[in-house]
Amino acid sequence: MMASPFWSPSRKSVARIIYVGRNRIGNWVACEERGVFGGLFVTRAQALKYALFENGGDSDSIIEVTREIELYIGTDQ
């Protein structure tokens, strides 16, 4: 079987930093540092579960913040 020229098993994927915290009205937010993905959640556990799923289970790349954070949906095309 021939290896794909687009994927190399030796190439490590870049870990995405995900911030988890509360927004100004108390909802839990999980958002990728560059705004690639994110979500609003009722509980901290839901936000962390989402962050772990999106980050391939890498808990070292999830940062829980104490300041307010907001989820912004980009509209650039």
PDB file of N, CA, C and O in Angstrom, chain B, residues numbered from 101:
ATOM      1  N   MET B 101       0.836  -1.172   0.000  1.00  0.00           N
ATOM      2  CA  MET B 101       0.000   0.000   0.000  1.00  0.00           C
ATOM      3  C   MET B 101       0.885   1.240   0.000  1.00  0.00           C
ATOM      4  O   MET B 101       1.852   1.317   0.758  1.00  0.00           O
ATOM      5  N   MET B 102       0.558   2.197  -0.840  1.00  0.00           N
ATOM      6  CA  MET B 102       1.357   3.406  -1.001  1.00  0.00           C
ATOM      7  C   MET B 102       0.924   4.469   0.014  1.00  0.00           C
ATOM      8  O   MET B 102      -0.270   4.666   0.245  1.00  0.00           O
ATOM      9  N   ALA B 103       1.885   5.140   0.607  1.00  0.00           N
ATOM     10  CA  ALA B 103       1.595   6.198   1.577  1.00  0.00           C
ATOM     11  C   ALA B 103       1.090   7.441   0.863  1.00  0.00           C
ATOM     12  O   ALA B 103       1.510   7.742  -0.254  1.00  0.00           O
ATOM     13  N   SER B 104       0.195   8.154   1.509  1.00  0.00           N
ATOM     14  CA  SER B 104      -0.339   9.388   0.957  1.00  0.00           C
ATOM     15  C   SER B 104       0.721  10.477   1.008  1.00  0.00           C
ATOM     16  O   SER B 104       1.419  10.602   2.015  1.00  0.00           O
ATOM     17  N   PRO B 105       0.861  11.276  -0.063  1.00  0.00           N
ATOM     18  CA  PRO B 105       1.838  12.370  -0.044  1.00  0.00           C
ATOM     19  C   PRO B 105       1.400  13.531   0.848  1.00  0.00           C
ATOM     20  O   PRO B 105       2.189  14.434   1.125  1.00  0.00           O
ATOM     21  N   PHE B 106       0.135  13.508   1.302  1.00  0.00           N
ATOM     22  CA  PHE B 106      -0.392  14.604   2.103  1.00  0.00           C
ATOM     23  C   PHE B 106      -0.318  14.348   3.604  1.00  0.00           C
ATOM     24  O   PHE B 106      -0.573  15.261   4.390  1.00  0.00           O
ATOM     25  N   TRP B 107       0.016  13.159   4.013  1.00  0.00           N
ATOM     26  CA  TRP B 107       0.056  12.840   5.435  1.00  0.00           C
ATOM     27  C   TRP B 107       1.317  12.068   5.734  1.00  0.00           C
ATOM     28  O   TRP B 107       1.656  11.114   5.034  1.00  0.00           O
ATOM     29  N   SER B 108       1.994  12.473   6.753  1.00  0.00           N
ATOM     30  CA  SER B 108       3.210  11.798   7.158  1.00  0.00           C
ATOM     31  C   SER B 108       3.059  11.356   8.607  1.00  0.00           C
ATOM     32  O   SER B 108       2.772  12.187   9.469  1.00  0.00           O
ATOM     33  N   PRO B 109       3.244  10.073   8.899  1.00  0.00           N
ATOM     34  CA  PRO B 109       3.104   9.637  10.275  1.00  0.00           C
ATOM     35  C   PRO B 109       4.128  10.260  11.206  1.00  0.00           C
ATOM     36  O   PRO B 109       3.924  10.266  12.419  1.00  0.00           O
ATOM     37  N   SER B 110       5.221  10.784  10.674  1.00  0.00           N
ATOM     38  CA  SER B 110       6.236  11.397  11.514  1.00  0.00           C
ATOM     39  C   SER B 110       5.907  12.850  11.848  1.00  0.00           C
ATOM     40  O   SER B 110       6.493  13.425  12.765  1.00  0.00           O
ATOM     41  N   ARG B 111       4.965  13.447  11.099  1.00  0.00           N
ATOM     42  CA  ARG B 111       4.590  14.839  11.331  1.00  0.00           C
ATOM     43  C   ARG B 111       3.603  14.905  12.494  1.00  0.00           C
ATOM     44  O   ARG B 111       2.544  14.278  12.461  1.00  0.00           O
ATOM     45  N   LYS B 112       3.964  15.671  13.517  1.00  0.00           N
ATOM     46  CA  LYS B 112       3.072  15.837  14.661  1.00  0.00           C
ATOM     47  C   LYS B 112       2.085  16.952  14.363  1.00  0.00           C
ATOM     48  O   LYS B 112       2.449  17.990  13.810  1.00  0.00           O
ATOM     49  N   SER B 113       0.838  16.726  14.734  1.00  0.00           N
ATOM     50  CA  SER B 113      -0.142  17.780  14.538  1.00  0.00           C
ATOM     51  C   SER B 113       0.086  18.859  15.598  1.00  0.00           C
ATOM     52  O   SER B 113       0.488  18.568  16.725  1.00  0.00           O
ATOM     53  N   VAL B 114      -0.172  20.076  15.223  1.00  0.00           N
ATOM     54  CA  VAL B 114       0.026  21.200  16.121  1.00  0.00           C
ATOM     55  C   VAL B 114      -1.117  21.220  17.129  1.00  0.00           C
ATOM     56  O   VAL B 114      -2.289  21.195  16.752  1.00  0.00           O
ATOM     57  N   ALA B 115      -0.772  21.265  18.392  1.00  0.00           N
ATOM     58  CA  ALA B 115      -1.794  21.314  19.439  1.00  0.00           C
ATOM     59  C   ALA B 115      -2.496  22.665  19.392  1.00  0.00           C
ATOM     60  O   ALA B 115      -1.856  23.704  19.227  1.00  0.00           O
ATOM     61  N   ARG B 116      -3.789  22.642  19.534  1.00  0.00           N
ATOM     62  CA  ARG B 116      -4.576  23.864  19.555  1.00  0.00           C
ATOM     63  C   ARG B 116      -4.824  24.255  21.002  1.00  0.00           C
ATOM     64  O   ARG B 116      -5.197  23.420  21.826  1.00  0.00           O
ATOM     65  N   ILE B 117      -4.617  25.514  21.302  1.00  0.00           N
ATOM     66  CA  ILE B 117      -4.896  26.032  22.634  1.00  0.00           C
ATOM     67  C   ILE B 117      -6.390  26.361  22.695  1.00  0.00           C
ATOM     68  O   ILE B 117      -6.921  27.050  21.824  1.00  0.00           O
ATOM     69  N   ILE B 118      -7.051  25.860  23.729  1.00  0.00           N
ATOM     70  CA  ILE B 118      -8.477  26.122  23.913  1.00  0.00           C
ATOM     71  C   ILE B 118      -8.660  26.765  25.278  1.00  0.00           C
ATOM     72  O   ILE B 118      -8.192  26.250  26.294  1.00  0.00           O
ATOM     73  N   TYR B 119      -9.351  27.902  25.282  1.00  0.00           N
ATOM     74  CA  TYR B 119      -9.653  28.600  26.517  1.00  0.00           C
ATOM     75  C   TYR B 119     -11.042  28.201  26.988  1.00  0.00           C
ATOM     76  O   TYR B 119     -11.975  28.106  26.190  1.00  0.00           O
ATOM     77  N   VAL B 120     -11.174  27.966  28.295  1.00  0.00           N
ATOM     78  CA  VAL B 120     -12.457  27.626  28.903  1.00  0.00           C
ATOM     79  C   VAL B 120     -12.683  28.594  30.057  1.00  0.00           C
ATOM     80  O   VAL B 120     -11.803  28.793  30.895  1.00  0.00           O
ATOM     81  N   GLY B 121     -13.873  29.194  30.091  1.00  0.00           N
ATOM     82  CA  GLY B 121     -14.215  30.131  31.159  1.00  0.00           C
ATOM     83  C   GLY B 121     -15.665  30.546  31.027  1.00  0.00           C
ATOM     84  O   GLY B 121     -16.421  29.975  30.241  1.00  0.00           O
ATOM     85  N   ARG B 122     -16.038  31.534  31.796  1.00  0.00           N
ATOM     86  CA  ARG B 122     -17.425  32.016  31.775  1.00  0.00           C
ATOM     87  C   ARG B 122     -17.528  33.349  31.040  1.00  0.00           C
ATOM     88  O   ARG B 122     -16.612  34.171  31.068  1.00  0.00           O
ATOM     89  N   ASN B 123     -18.671  33.536  30.381  1.00  0.00           N
ATOM     90  CA  ASN B 123     -18.920  34.818  29.724  1.00  0.00           C
ATOM     91  C   ASN B 123     -19.616  35.765  30.706  1.00  0.00           C
ATOM     92  O   ASN B 123     -19.822  35.407  31.865  1.00  0.00           O
ATOM     93  N   ARG B 124     -19.976  36.956  30.258  1.00  0.00           N
ATOM     94  CA  ARG B 124     -20.516  37.988  31.138  1.00  0.00           C
ATOM     95  C   ARG B 124     -21.857  37.633  31.772  1.00  0.00           C
ATOM     96  O   ARG B 124     -22.228  38.210  32.793  1.00  0.00           O
ATOM     97  N   ILE B 125     -22.594  36.680  31.173  1.00  0.00           N
ATOM     98  CA  ILE B 125     -23.880  36.293  31.764  1.00  0.00           C
ATOM     99  C   ILE B 125     -23.823  34.934  32.464  1.00  0.00           C
ATOM    100  O   ILE B 125     -24.851  34.400  32.882  1.00  0.00           O
ATOM    101  N   GLY B 126     -22.624  34.383  32.588  1.00  0.00           N
ATOM    102  CA  GLY B 126     -22.452  33.173  33.377  1.00  0.00           C
ATOM    103  C   GLY B 126     -22.423  31.857  32.631  1.00  0.00           C
ATOM    104  O   GLY B 126     -22.234  30.807  33.245  1.00  0.00           O
ATOM    105  N   ASN B 127     -22.607  31.890  31.312  1.00  0.00           N
ATOM    106  CA  ASN B 127     -22.498  30.648  30.536  1.00  0.00           C
ATOM    107  C   ASN B 127     -21.043  30.236  30.417  1.00  0.00           C
ATOM    108  O   ASN B 127     -20.146  31.080  30.439  1.00  0.00           O
ATOM    109  N   TRP B 128     -20.813  28.953  30.292  1.00  0.00           N
ATOM    110  CA  TRP B 128     -19.455  28.452  30.078  1.00  0.00           C
ATOM    111  C   TRP B 128     -19.125  28.516  28.598  1.00  0.00           C
ATOM    112  O   TRP B 128     -19.954  28.190  27.749  1.00  0.00           O
ATOM    113  N   VAL B 129     -17.913  28.938  28.300  1.00  0.00           N
ATOM    114  CA  VAL B 129     -17.437  29.102  26.927  1.00  0.00           C
ATOM    115  C   VAL B 129     -16.176  28.273  26.746  1.00  0.00           C
ATOM    116  O   VAL B 129     -15.310  28.240  27.620  1.00  0.00           O
ATOM    117  N   ALA B 130     -16.081  27.605  25.604  1.00  0.00           N
ATOM    118  CA  ALA B 130     -14.841  26.946  25.186  1.00  0.00           C
ATOM    119  C   ALA B 130     -14.532  27.490  23.802  1.00  0.00           C
ATOM    120  O   ALA B 130     -15.362  27.385  22.898  1.00  0.00           O
ATOM    121  N   CYS B 131     -13.345  28.071  23.622  1.00  0.00           N
ATOM    122  CA  CYS B 131     -13.023  28.625  22.312  1.00  0.00           C
ATOM    123  C   CYS B 131     -11.539  28.434  21.997  1.00  0.00           C
ATOM    124  O   CYS B 131     -10.670  28.615  22.850  1.00  0.00           O
ATOM    125  N   GLU B 132     -11.285  28.071  20.766  1.00  0.00           N
ATOM    126  CA  GLU B 132      -9.930  27.902  20.267  1.00  0.00           C
ATOM    127  C   GLU B 132      -9.304  29.286  20.157  1.00  0.00           C
ATOM    128  O   GLU B 132      -9.991  30.246  19.807  1.00  0.00           O
ATOM    129  N   GLU B 133      -8.016  29.405  20.449  1.00  0.00           N
ATOM    130  CA  GLU B 133      -7.359  30.709  20.559  1.00  0.00           C
ATOM    131  C   GLU B 133      -7.470  31.579  19.313  1.00  0.00           C
ATOM    132  O   GLU B 133      -7.478  32.804  19.430  1.00  0.00           O
ATOM    133  N   ARG B 134      -7.555  30.990  18.130  1.00  0.00           N
ATOM    134  CA  ARG B 134      -7.661  31.771  16.897  1.00  0.00           C
ATOM    135  C   ARG B 134      -9.100  31.915  16.417  1.00  0.00           C
ATOM    136  O   ARG B 134      -9.354  32.507  15.367  1.00  0.00           O
ATOM    137  N   GLY B 135     -10.048  31.370  17.193  1.00  0.00           N
ATOM    138  CA  GLY B 135     -11.458  31.473  16.815  1.00  0.00           C
ATOM    139  C   GLY B 135     -11.899  30.462  15.778  1.00  0.00           C
ATOM    140  O   GLY B 135     -12.938  30.645  15.142  1.00  0.00           O
ATOM    141  N   VAL B 136     -11.131  29.397  15.593  1.00  0.00           N
ATOM    142  CA  VAL B 136     -11.475  28.382  14.598  1.00  0.00           C
ATOM    143  C   VAL B 136     -12.746  27.633  14.987  1.00  0.00           C
ATOM    144  O   VAL B 136     -13.554  27.292  14.124  1.00  0.00           O
ATOM    145  N   PHE B 137     -12.925  27.379  16.278  1.00  0.00           N
ATOM    146  CA  PHE B 137     -14.129  26.711  16.754  1.00  0.00           C
ATOM    147  C   PHE B 137     -14.379  27.093  18.196  1.00  0.00           C
ATOM    148  O   PHE B 137     -13.497  27.621  18.873  1.00  0.00           O
ATOM    149  N   GLY B 138     -15.583  26.824  18.659  1.00  0.00           N
ATOM    150  CA  GLY B 138     -15.931  27.115  20.036  1.00  0.00           C
ATOM    151  C   GLY B 138     -17.385  26.806  20.291  1.00  0.00           C
ATOM    152  O   GLY B 138     -18.121  26.439  19.375  1.00  0.00           O
ATOM    153  N   GLY B 139     -17.802  26.955  21.544  1.00  0.00           N
ATOM    154  CA  GLY B 139     -19.183  26.691  21.888  1.00  0.00           C
ATOM    155  C   GLY B 139     -19.563  27.265  23.234  1.00  0.00           C
ATOM    156  O   GLY B 139     -18.703  27.617  24.042  1.00  0.00           O
ATOM    157  N   LEU B 140     -20.881  27.358  23.470  1.00  0.00           N
ATOM    158  CA  LEU B 140     -21.445  27.807  24.735  1.00  0.00           C
ATOM    159  C   LEU B 140     -22.031  26.607  25.455  1.00  0.00           C
ATOM    160  O   LEU B 140     -22.626  25.731  24.826  1.00  0.00           O
ATOM    161  N   PHE B 141     -21.866  26.562  26.778  1.00  0.00           N
ATOM    162  CA  PHE B 141     -22.289  25.394  27.547  1.00  0.00           C
ATOM    163  C   PHE B 141     -22.926  25.827  28.860  1.00  0.00           C
ATOM    164  O   PHE B 141     -22.658  26.916  29.366  1.00  0.00           O
ATOM    165  N   VAL B 142     -23.771  24.960  29.402  1.00  0.00           N
ATOM    166  CA  VAL B 142     -24.430  25.220  30.676  1.00  0.00           C
ATOM    167  C   VAL B 142     -23.486  24.929  31.833  1.00  0.00           C
ATOM    168  O   VAL B 142     -23.495  25.644  32.834  1.00  0.00           O
ATOM    169  N   THR B 143     -22.674  23.889  31.706  1.00  0.00           N
ATOM    170  CA  THR B 143     -21.796  23.498  32.799  1.00  0.00           C
ATOM    171  C   THR B 143     -20.329  23.512  32.381  1.00  0.00           C
ATOM    172  O   THR B 143     -19.997  23.433  31.199  1.00  0.00           O
ATOM    173  N   ARG B 144     -19.469  23.615  33.379  1.00  0.00           N
ATOM    174  CA  ARG B 144     -18.023  23.548  33.158  1.00  0.00           C
ATOM    175  C   ARG B 144     -17.642  22.190  32.587  1.00  0.00           C
ATOM    176  O   ARG B 144     -16.806  22.101  31.687  1.00  0.00           O
ATOM    177  N   ALA B 145     -18.257  21.133  33.111  1.00  0.00           N
ATOM    178  CA  ALA B 145     -17.946  19.778  32.644  1.00  0.00           C
ATOM    179  C   ALA B 145     -18.231  19.622  31.149  1.00  0.00           C
ATOM    180  O   ALA B 145     -17.459  18.982  30.435  1.00  0.00           O
ATOM    181  N   GLN B 146     -19.334  20.202  30.676  1.00  0.00           N
ATOM    182  CA  GLN B 146     -19.658  20.133  29.244  1.00  0.00           C
ATOM    183  C   GLN B 146     -18.620  20.880  28.413  1.00  0.00           C
ATOM    184  O   GLN B 146     -18.207  20.404  27.356  1.00  0.00           O
ATOM    185  N   ALA B 147     -18.200  22.049  28.890  1.00  0.00           N
ATOM    186  CA  ALA B 147     -17.210  22.843  28.162  1.00  0.00           C
ATOM    187  C   ALA B 147     -15.876  22.110  28.091  1.00  0.00           C
ATOM    188  O   ALA B 147     -15.231  22.098  27.042  1.00  0.00           O
ATOM    189  N   LEU B 148     -15.460  21.501  29.195  1.00  0.00           N
ATOM    190  CA  LEU B 148     -14.201  20.754  29.206  1.00  0.00           C
ATOM    191  C   LEU B 148     -14.275  19.509  28.338  1.00  0.00           C
ATOM    192  O   LEU B 148     -13.306  19.171  27.657  1.00  0.00           O
ATOM    193  N   LYS B 149     -15.408  18.824  28.351  1.00  0.00           N
ATOM    194  CA  LYS B 149     -15.582  17.635  27.510  1.00  0.00           C
ATOM    195  C   LYS B 149     -15.469  18.007  26.033  1.00  0.00           C
ATOM    196  O   LYS B 149     -14.817  17.303  25.262  1.00  0.00           O
ATOM    197  N   TYR B 150     -16.098  19.102  25.644  1.00  0.00           N
ATOM    198  CA  TYR B 150     -16.018  19.584  24.269  1.00  0.00           C
ATOM    199  C   TYR B 150     -14.578  19.945  23.903  1.00  0.00           C
ATOM    200  O   TYR B 150     -14.086  19.570  22.838  1.00  0.00           O
ATOM    201  N   ALA B 151     -13.909  20.679  24.800  1.00  0.00           N
ATOM    202  CA  ALA B 151     -12.528  21.092  24.550  1.00  0.00           C
ATOM    203  C   ALA B 151     -11.620  19.879  24.376  1.00  0.00           C
ATOM    204  O   ALA B 151     -10.776  19.859  23.480  1.00  0.00           O
ATOM    205  N   LEU B 152     -11.788  18.876  25.221  1.00  0.00           N
ATOM    206  CA  LEU B 152     -10.983  17.650  25.101  1.00  0.00           C
ATOM    207  C   LEU B 152     -11.261  16.930  23.788  1.00  0.00           C
ATOM    208  O   LEU B 152     -10.336  16.446  23.135  1.00  0.00           O
ATOM    209  N   PHE B 153     -12.523  16.859  23.402  1.00  0.00           N
ATOM    210  CA  PHE B 153     -12.878  16.196  22.142  1.00  0.00           C
ATOM    211  C   PHE B 153     -12.244  16.921  20.959  1.00  0.00           C
ATOM    212  O   PHE B 153     -11.633  16.293  20.095  1.00  0.00           O
ATOM    213  N   GLU B 154     -12.391  18.235  20.924  1.00  0.00           N
ATOM    214  CA  GLU B 154     -11.863  19.022  19.805  1.00  0.00           C
ATOM    215  C   GLU B 154     -10.344  19.033  19.772  1.00  0.00           C
ATOM    216  O   GLU B 154      -9.747  19.251  18.718  1.00  0.00           O
ATOM    217  N   ASN B 155      -9.717  18.800  20.916  1.00  0.00           N
ATOM    218  CA  ASN B 155      -8.265  18.864  21.012  1.00  0.00           C
ATOM    219  C   ASN B 155      -7.613  17.482  21.026  1.00  0.00           C
ATOM    220  O   ASN B 155      -6.428  17.359  21.332  1.00  0.00           O
ATOM    221  N   GLY B 156      -8.372  16.457  20.699  1.00  0.00           N
ATOM    222  CA  GLY B 156      -7.809  15.113  20.645  1.00  0.00           C
ATOM    223  C   GLY B 156      -7.406  14.562  21.998  1.00  0.00           C
ATOM    224  O   GLY B 156      -6.519  13.712  22.080  1.00  0.00           O
ATOM    225  N   GLY B 157      -8.045  15.033  23.065  1.00  0.00           N
ATOM    226  CA  GLY B 157      -7.758  14.525  24.394  1.00  0.00           C
ATOM    227  C   GLY B 157      -6.542  15.128  25.067  1.00  0.00           C
ATOM    228  O   GLY B 157      -6.115  14.640  26.113  1.00  0.00           O
ATOM    229  N   ASP B 158      -5.975  16.180  24.492  1.00  0.00           N
ATOM    230  CA  ASP B 158      -4.771  16.805  25.047  1.00  0.00           C
ATOM    231  C   ASP B 158      -5.153  17.833  26.104  1.00  0.00           C
ATOM    232  O   ASP B 158      -5.396  18.995  25.778  1.00  0.00           O
ATOM    233  N   SER B 159      -5.208  17.418  27.364  1.00  0.00           N
ATOM    234  CA  SER B 159      -5.626  18.323  28.436  1.00  0.00           C
ATOM    235  C   SER B 159      -4.589  19.407  28.724  1.00  0.00           C
ATOM    236  O   SER B 159      -4.928  20.436  29.309  1.00  0.00           O
ATOM    237  N   ASP B 160      -3.341  19.200  28.327  1.00  0.00           N
ATOM    238  CA  ASP B 160      -2.301  20.209  28.547  1.00  0.00           C
ATOM    239  C   ASP B 160      -2.505  21.466  27.701  1.00  0.00           C
ATOM    240  O   ASP B 160      -1.915  22.507  27.992  1.00  0.00           O
ATOM    241  N   SER B 161      -3.325  21.380  26.669  1.00  0.00           N
ATOM    242  CA  SER B 161      -3.561  22.524  25.781  1.00  0.00           C
ATOM    243  C   SER B 161      -4.864  23.242  26.084  1.00  0.00           C
ATOM    244  O   SER B 161      -5.302  24.092  25.310  1.00  0.00           O
ATOM    245  N   ILE B 162      -5.482  22.903  27.205  1.00  0.00           N
ATOM    246  CA  ILE B 162      -6.712  23.568  27.631  1.00  0.00           C
ATOM    247  C   ILE B 162      -6.376  24.477  28.803  1.00  0.00           C
ATOM    248  O   ILE B 162      -5.812  24.041  29.807  1.00  0.00           O
ATOM    249  N   ILE B 163      -6.733  25.746  28.656  1.00  0.00           N
ATOM    250  CA  ILE B 163      -6.431  26.737  29.678  1.00  0.00           C
ATOM    251  C   ILE B 163      -7.747  27.274  30.231  1.00  0.00           C
ATOM    252  O   ILE B 163      -8.562  27.835  29.499  1.00  0.00           O
ATOM    253  N   GLU B 164      -7.938  27.091  31.537  1.00  0.00           N
ATOM    254  CA  GLU B 164      -9.126  27.639  32.178  1.00  0.00           C
ATOM    255  C   GLU B 164      -8.799  29.049  32.646  1.00  0.00           C
ATOM    256  O   GLU B 164      -7.841  29.262  33.389  1.00  0.00           O
ATOM    257  N   VAL B 165      -9.595  30.001  32.209  1.00  0.00           N
ATOM    258  CA  VAL B 165      -9.334  31.403  32.517  1.00  0.00           C
ATOM    259  C   VAL B 165     -10.294  31.900  33.597  1.00  0.00           C
ATOM    260  O   VAL B 165     -11.415  31.406  33.721  1.00  0.00           O
ATOM    261  N   THR B 166      -9.843  32.876  34.370  1.00  0.00           N
ATOM    262  CA  THR B 166     -10.679  33.445  35.420  1.00  0.00           C
ATOM    263  C   THR B 166     -11.358  34.734  34.973  1.00  0.00           C
ATOM    264  O   THR B 166     -12.336  35.165  35.584  1.00  0.00           O
ATOM    265  N   ARG B 167     -10.847  35.347  33.915  1.00  0.00           N
ATOM    266  CA  ARG B 167     -11.494  36.555  33.388  1.00  0.00           C
ATOM    267  C   ARG B 167     -12.667  36.144  32.497  1.00  0.00           C
ATOM    268  O   ARG B 167     -12.763  34.990  32.077  1.00  0.00           O
ATOM    269  N   GLU B 168     -13.548  37.087  32.216  1.00  0.00           N
ATOM    270  CA  GLU B 168     -14.664  36.805  31.315  1.00  0.00           C
ATOM    271  C   GLU B 168     -14.147  36.589  29.903  1.00  0.00           C
ATOM    272  O   GLU B 168     -13.250  37.293  29.440  1.00  0.00           O
ATOM    273  N   ILE B 169     -14.724  35.607  29.229  1.00  0.00           N
ATOM    274  CA  ILE B 169     -14.414  35.402  27.815  1.00  0.00           C
ATOM    275  C   ILE B 169     -15.722  35.316  27.051  1.00  0.00           C
ATOM    276  O   ILE B 169     -16.749  34.912  27.597  1.00  0.00           O
ATOM    277  N   GLU B 170     -15.676  35.692  25.803  1.00  0.00           N
ATOM    278  CA  GLU B 170     -16.865  35.643  24.951  1.00  0.00           C
ATOM    279  C   GLU B 170     -16.568  34.800  23.721  1.00  0.00           C
ATOM    280  O   GLU B 170     -15.426  34.694  23.276  1.00  0.00           O
ATOM    281  N   LEU B 171     -17.601  34.219  23.196  1.00  0.00           N
ATOM    282  CA  LEU B 171     -17.491  33.430  21.971  1.00  0.00           C
ATOM    283  C   LEU B 171     -17.858  34.324  20.810  1.00  0.00           C
ATOM    284  O   LEU B 171     -18.979  34.830  20.753  1.00  0.00           O
ATOM    285  N   TYR B 172     -16.949  34.530  19.891  1.00  0.00           N
ATOM    286  CA  TYR B 172     -17.192  35.339  18.701  1.00  0.00           C
ATOM    287  C   TYR B 172     -17.209  34.436  17.491  1.00  0.00           C
ATOM    288  O   TYR B 172     -16.303  33.627  17.288  1.00  0.00           O
ATOM    289  N   ILE B 173     -18.237  34.580  16.697  1.00  0.00           N
ATOM    290  CA  ILE B 173     -18.368  33.810  15.464  1.00  0.00           C
ATOM    291  C   ILE B 173     -17.905  34.691  14.321  1.00  0.00           C
ATOM    292  O   ILE B 173     -18.488  35.742  14.054  1.00  0.00           O
ATOM    293  N   GLY B 174     -16.842  34.250  13.645  1.00  0.00           N
ATOM    294  CA  GLY B 174     -16.309  35.020  12.526  1.00  0.00           C
ATOM    295  C   GLY B 174     -17.224  34.978  11.323  1.00  0.00           C
ATOM    296  O   GLY B 174     -17.861  33.960  11.053  1.00  0.00           O
ATOM    297  N   THR B 175     -17.290  36.077  10.604  1.00  0.00           N
ATOM    298  CA  THR B 175     -18.122  36.147   9.402  1.00  0.00           C
ATOM    299  C   THR B 175     -17.292  36.464   8.165  1.00  0.00           C
ATOM    300  O   THR B 175     -17.837  36.815   7.119  1.00  0.00           O
ATOM    301  N   ASP B 176     -15.964  36.339   8.287  1.00  0.00           N
ATOM    302  CA  ASP B 176     -15.088  36.607   7.140  1.00  0.00           C
ATOM    303  C   ASP B 176     -15.324  35.556   6.064  1.00  0.00           C
ATOM    304  O   ASP B 176     -15.517  34.376   6.354  1.00  0.00           O
ATOM    305  N   GLN B 177     -15.305  36.009   4.831  1.00  0.00           N
ATOM    306  CA  GLN B 177     -15.476  35.077   3.727  1.00  0.00           C
ATOM    307  C   GLN B 177     -14.367  35.207   2.740  1.00  0.00           C
ATOM    308  O   GLN B 177     -14.347  34.493   1.737  1.00  0.00           O
TER     309      GLN B 177
END
